[in-house]
Amino acid sequence: AVCVLLCVECPKEGNLPDAFPPFGDGAGSAARHLRNVFYRMGFNDRDIVALSGAHTIGRAFKERSGVVENGYGEATATKFTCPFHRARHDAKEGVGMAGGKSWTENWLTFDNSYFLRKEDTKDLLWMPTDKALHQDPSFKVFFDAYAKDKNLFFSDYKKVHRKLSELGSKFSIKGGISLD
């Protein structure tokens, strides 16, 4: 359970960490920003790194987050998000809608490849908050451990994903929901 005394200690609803500075919380570094966002929810450094491993799957789109120039469709796809790339674990064709920019080459496979990144490439997404995980000394311990041991990552990830899910979410839809 998370115990806070003041509203300012709680994260704003719907807020994920900012991708790039300047960070909305005024943090001077990406590592501090990640801690500001996640510590208030009761997470520690190990939890933050494990949760970040979710970047193993998925992509960012210009139209959704705005953190990349790659939008919907083949015209702005990278070599890893184009229809010809085989990102699936079974190596079959099919990436769904082409486009966007992924953190990993095989972004439809949940594994520890996010932690195995050797160098930045123009075709893969790597934000300052991602970079902080393998540069900050405390984060780096866990980043390196997950790179070496996929099962450790899976074990830690399932625990922290559950913890995040159990924090709940508040949905407040103006006018409510109606079923016709």
N, C-alpha and C positions, 0 to 999 in steps of 0.2 A: 504494500500500500504506500501511496505517496502522501506525506503529511506536509501541508503548507499552512502558514498562518495568514498570509496576505494574498490578495488577488494578483498582485504584481509578480508573485513567485510562480504563478501558473503560466504555461505557454498559451499564447493566443490560439483560439480554435482555428484549425485548418492550416496552421503555419508549419511548413517544412523548413529546413535550413536553407538559407540563401546560397545560391550557387557561386556567386562572385562578390568580391568587395565592391563598394562599401557594404558591410553587413548591417542589417536593420537593427541589430541590438547594440551597435557601436563597437563590437569586438575588433581588436586590432589584428587578429590573425584568424585563419580558417579553423585552426584547432580550438581556439578559445570560443569561437562562434558555435562549433559543434557542441562543446561542453555547455555553453549557455543554454542552448536549445534542449539538449537531452538530459542534463543533470536535473533540471527543474521537474522532469517527469520521472525521476528516480532511477535513471540509467547511469552506469559507470563507463569507464573507457573501454573495457572489454565488450560491453553491450553495444556501444556506439560502433565499434569496428565490425562486430558481428552483423548488426543491422545494415551497415553499409554494404555488406556482401550481397545484399539483395540486388545491387547494381549488376550482378552477374547476369541477370535476365532483364530484358526490356530495353527501351530506347527513349530518348528525349526527342521532341518535335518542336520546331519553331512555333507552330500554331498553338501548342499546348503550354509549354513552360517558357518558351522564348529564350532559353539558354543556349540554343544552337541555331545555326543558319540553315540546317537541313530540315526541310518541311516534308509534307505528305507527298508521296509519289516517287517514281523512279528518277525523275529529273534531278532531284537533289539528294538521292540516296548515296550512301557511301558504298565501298566495295563489300561491306559486311551487311548492309541493309537493302541491297538491291535484290530483285527477284531471282537472280542466278546464284546467289550465295546459299550454301547449304548450312544454315545455322542450327538445324535441328539435331538432337542427340542421335537420331537414327540415320542421319546424313541424307534424308530424303528431301526433295524439293518442297518449297512452301515456306514463306516468311510472313504470310498474311499480307497486309498492306505494305508496300515498299516505302522506304523513306526513313527519315529520322537519323539519329546517330546513336550508336550503342556504346556501352562501356567495354564490352567484350566481343570477340569475333563470333562466338557461338552463343548469342544472346537469347536463344530459345532453350538453352540447356542450363539447368541449375546445378552448379558445381562451384569449385573454389577458384575458377579462372580469373576472377576479379583481383585476387591477391597475387596472381602470377605475372602480372604486367611487368615487362622488362623495361620498356621505354615508351614515351608518349609517341603517338602517331597521329597524323592528320585525320585518319579514318576512325579513330576511337575517341570517345568522350572521356575527358579526365579534367575535372574541375579542381579549383584550389582546395575544396573540402575533401576530395578524393586524395589529392597529393599529400594533404596533412596527415592522413592515416599512415603513410609510410615514411614520414619525415619527423613527426612529433615522437620523442623517445617513448612515451607511455603507450601511445597508439601503435607504434611500430612493433612492439613486442607481440601484440596480438595479430597484427597484419602478417608478420613473418610466420607466426605459428600456424595461421590458417593457410598460408601458402604451402607449408610443409605437410599439413595434415587435413585433408578434406573431411574426414570423419569428425575431427574436433570442431571444424567450422559448422558442419551440419548439426552436431550436438548443441553447440552454443547458439546457433541461429534459431533452432526450433524453440529453445527456452526464451530467448529475447523477443522473438516474434509473438509468442504467446503473451509475454508480459506487455508488449505494446498493444496487442489486441484487447487485452483485459482492461486497459486504461479507458476504453470506451470511446465513443464518439457521439457528439450531439448534433442532431439534424433539426434545423429549424427552417421549415419551408414556409415562406410568406403565403398565406392563403390556404395552407394545408394541402393535403393530397385528396383528390377525388377520383373515384373509379366510375367510369361511365358504363 
